[in-house]
Amino acid sequence: MAGLFSRLGRKRTPQVWSAVVVAAGSARRMEGIDKVLAPLGGVPVLVHTLRAFQQCPRITQVVVVTREDLLVEVADLCRDFALTKVTKVVKGGAERIHSVQAGLNEVREDAELIAIHDGARPLLPPDVLEEVLQRAAQTGAAAPAVPITDTVKRAEDGLAVETVDRATLFAVQTPQVFQADLIRAAVHKALEDGAVLTDDCAAVERLGMKVSLTRGSRENLKLTTPFDLVVGEAVLAARERGEL
């Protein structure tokens, strides 16, 4: 582990930057809609997601992790939409962290920086991606985030018991980007300990590493419910009109 942290301290610019796009969820809250294949502006959601990395000059390789029943369809989409940076489409696991591990196993061995992104975040702005990649290259771990704007209550048994100070709260987005051997070690340790985590930063934080937060975007929404597809269509339309 000492060697890992000494390498992080050198802060040299990575030569190989890879991405793992996790699209293996069951979409239980989408009311029967398969969100990664749902049309958004006439194009499948996952294609929008992958195009963000295809069009990023710094990304060398993309690995897509999906459900077993979608392996062929996703591979066909990558071919049909000329997503040439996608080198592997692999089967995910029961929990998100198992899917992340499956993706990490297929990333190039010489990758020095790995971005992990939700397949259901199709509207990632290029400047958000660029900023988080650059920060991770400098610090070893970074993720985009947006400040919480709603008042947040802590509740017990359906009753509000505390108002939480939102000035210190942020909603963390993806891609979450890490020095390669750091995230590999962190995910391995989390799985070894039986920790089921909701994001990749938490795996790194368990090792005592700090994660730098960069500027996120409200456009970089995660499609979780059918309503989110409506919002996504509105964002695309606003972009076409030059309003975003």
ABEGO torsion letter per residue (X at the ends): XAAAAAAAAAGBBBABBBBBBBBABAGAAAGGBBAAABBBGGBBAAAAAAAAAAABAABABBBBBBBAAAAAAAAAAAAAAGBAABABBBBBBABAAAAAAAAAAABBAABABBBBBBAABAABBAAAAAAAAAAAAAAGBBBBBBBBABBBBBBBGGBBABBBBAAABBBBBOBBBBBAAAAAAAAAAAAAAGBBBABAAAAAAAAGBBBBBBBBBAAABBBABAAAAAAAAAAAAAAAAGAX
